[in-house]
Amino acid sequence: MKPANEIPKATARRLPIYYRYLRYLNDAGKTRISSTELSEAVKVDSATIRRDFSYFGALGKRGYGYEVEYLLDFFSKTLNQDNLTNVALIGVGKLGQALLNYNFHLSNNVRISAAFDVKPDIVGKIVSGVPVYPMEEMIGQLRIQQIDVAILTVPQEVAQTATNKLAEAGVRGIMNFTPIRLSVPENVRIQNVDLTNELQTLIYFLDNDIS
């Protein structure tokens, strides 16, 4: 198996997709699957699936396929599914509240455990089971709770300031829902999620009949 830092990013992004479907197959009592069957289910071509799996060694046998339980166990360990990761939510507006209501209930190893906001009517309350702290306590609480992953849903004009505080608190990963691109130290990874851009791209593909 190749070291994690040698696994292509595109492959790493597909691993949770494989894992979720394998979990579904295992729950349904499926014991074995071919790359072709998996390809039809997750909409990734079979050659790509075989190449992705090859980075992790011999996970299956030619002509036999893959054992679902073995793959599920393997990717569970690879994706660290056995360890719970606590995540902080920065900004409890409409999007933030939607995320709290959802709170990653489809994942068994990720949970929003603390939220931060500036609005007096929400600070100090419990929203969807998650305590909301004032922004001025963010650095201290993140350090106390040892949270190193955050979701950023604040207004764009304060996004960089909030990001600077997250980096100061020791956060190593930020999922950025704001439309601006943030500056971070080299030891902090940013994942940008631009819903408007994705929607506009989808509409462009539909309008131009691009498959």
C-alpha positions in Angstrom: 0.0 0.0 0.0 1.3 3.5 -0.9 1.8 6.1 1.8 -1.2 8.4 2.3 0.6 11.4 0.9 1.2 9.5 -2.4 -2.5 8.7 -2.9 -4.0 11.1 -5.6 -6.4 13.6 -4.2 -9.1 12.5 -6.7 -8.8 9.0 -5.3 -9.0 10.2 -1.7 -12.2 12.1 -2.6 -13.8 9.0 -3.9 -13.1 6.8 -0.9 -16.0 8.0 1.2 -18.3 7.3 -1.8 -17.1 3.7 -1.9 -17.3 3.4 1.8 -21.0 4.6 2.0 -22.1 2.2 -0.7 -20.2 -0.7 0.8 -21.9 -0.1 4.1 -25.2 -0.2 2.3 -24.3 -3.5 0.6 -23.1 -5.0 3.8 -26.3 -4.0 5.6 -28.3 -5.6 2.7 -26.4 -8.9 3.1 -24.3 -8.6 0.0 -21.1 -10.6 0.4 -19.3 -10.0 -2.9 -19.2 -7.4 -5.6 -17.3 -6.8 -8.9 -15.8 -3.5 -10.0 -18.4 -3.4 -12.8 -21.3 -3.7 -10.3 -19.7 -1.1 -8.1 -19.2 1.1 -11.1 -22.8 1.1 -12.0 -23.8 1.9 -8.4 -21.5 4.8 -7.6 -21.2 6.1 -11.2 -17.4 5.8 -11.4 -16.0 3.8 -14.3 -14.7 0.4 -13.3 -11.1 1.1 -14.6 -10.9 4.1 -12.2 -12.2 2.0 -9.3 -9.6 -0.7 -10.0 -6.9 1.9 -10.2 -8.1 3.6 -7.0 -8.1 0.2 -5.1 -4.7 -0.7 -6.5 -3.1 2.1 -4.5 -4.0 0.1 -1.4 -2.6 -3.3 -2.5 -4.5 -6.5 -3.5 -8.0 -5.8 -2.3 -9.7 -8.3 -4.6 -9.0 -11.2 -7.0 -9.3 -11.2 -10.8 -12.4 -13.0 -11.8 -13.7 -13.2 -8.3 -14.3 -9.6 -7.4 -14.2 -8.0 -3.9 -15.5 -9.2 -0.6 -17.8 -6.5 0.7 -17.1 -7.1 4.4 -13.3 -7.1 3.9 -13.5 -3.8 1.8 -15.8 -2.2 4.3 -13.5 -3.0 7.2 -10.4 -1.9 5.2 -11.9 1.5 4.2 -13.3 2.0 7.7 -9.8 1.8 9.0 -8.4 3.9 6.1 -11.0 6.6 6.7 -10.6 6.4 10.5 -14.3 5.6 10.9 -13.7 4.1 14.3 -12.6 7.4 15.8 -15.1 10.2 16.5 -14.0 13.6 15.1 -15.5 16.7 16.8 -16.1 19.7 14.5 -16.8 23.3 15.3 -19.3 25.4 13.4 -18.4 29.1 13.0 -21.5 31.1 12.2 -25.1 30.0 13.2 -27.1 31.7 10.4 -29.6 29.9 8.2 -27.0 27.7 6.6 -25.3 27.1 9.9 -28.6 26.1 11.6 -29.3 23.7 8.7 -26.0 22.0 9.2 -26.7 21.8 12.9 -30.1 20.2 12.2 -28.4 17.7 9.9 -25.3 17.4 12.0 -23.8 14.7 9.8 -26.3 12.1 11.0 -25.3 9.9 8.0 -21.8 9.6 9.3 -20.8 7.6 12.4 -17.5 9.4 13.0 -18.2 13.1 12.5 -20.1 15.4 14.8 -20.6 19.1 15.3 -19.9 19.5 19.0 -19.5 23.3 19.4 -20.9 26.3 17.6 -19.9 30.0 17.7 -21.8 33.2 16.9 -22.1 36.9 17.7 -25.9 37.2 18.0 -27.1 37.6 21.6 -30.4 35.8 20.9 -28.6 32.6 20.1 -25.4 32.7 22.1 -25.6 30.6 25.3 -28.4 28.4 23.9 -28.4 24.8 22.8 -29.3 24.4 19.1 -30.0 20.9 17.9 -28.1 19.5 20.8 -25.0 21.7 20.2 -24.0 24.6 22.6 -23.5 28.0 21.0 -20.6 30.0 22.4 -19.8 33.7 21.9 -17.1 34.4 19.3 -14.8 35.9 21.9 -14.5 32.4 23.5 -13.8 30.6 20.3 -10.0 30.3 20.6 -10.2 29.1 24.2 -13.0 26.7 23.6 -11.4 25.1 20.5 -8.2 24.6 22.5 -10.0 23.2 25.6 -12.1 20.8 23.4 -9.2 20.0 21.2 -11.1 20.6 18.0 -9.0 20.9 14.9 -11.6 20.9 12.2 -14.1 23.8 11.6 -16.9 24.7 9.3 -17.0 28.4 8.3 -20.4 29.9 7.5 -19.9 33.5 8.6 -20.6 36.6 6.4 -17.8 37.0 3.9 -16.6 40.3 5.3 -15.5 38.7 8.6 -14.4 35.3 7.1 -10.7 36.1 7.0 -10.7 37.4 10.6 -12.5 34.3 11.8 -10.0 32.2 9.8 -7.1 33.9 11.4 -8.5 33.1 14.9 -9.1 29.4 13.8 -5.5 29.1 12.8 -4.4 30.7 16.1 -6.5 28.2 18.0 -4.7 25.3 16.2 -7.4 24.3 13.8 -5.8 22.3 10.9 -8.8 21.9 8.6 -11.5 24.4 7.5 -14.5 23.7 5.3 -15.2 27.1 3.8 -18.8 27.9 2.8 -18.1 31.6 2.2 -17.6 32.8 -1.4 -14.1 34.2 -0.8 -10.8 32.4 -0.9 -9.0 32.5 2.4 -5.4 33.0 3.3 -4.1 30.4 5.8 -0.8 29.1 7.1 0.8 26.2 5.3 -0.2 23.8 8.1 -4.0 24.6 7.6 -6.0 22.9 4.8 -9.0 24.6 3.2 -11.9 22.9 1.5 -14.0 25.4 -0.4 -17.7 24.7 -0.9 -19.3 27.3 -3.1 -23.0 26.3 -3.5 -23.7 29.2 -5.9 -20.9 28.2 -8.2 -21.9 24.6 -8.2 -25.5 25.5 -9.1 -24.4 27.9 -11.8 -22.1 25.2 -13.3 -25.0 22.7 -13.3 -27.3 25.2 -15.0 -24.6 25.9 -17.6 -24.2 22.2 -18.3 -28.0 21.9 -18.7 -28.4 24.9 -20.9 -25.6 23.7 -23.2 -26.5 20.1 -23.2 -23.1 19.0 -21.8 -23.0 15.5 -20.4 
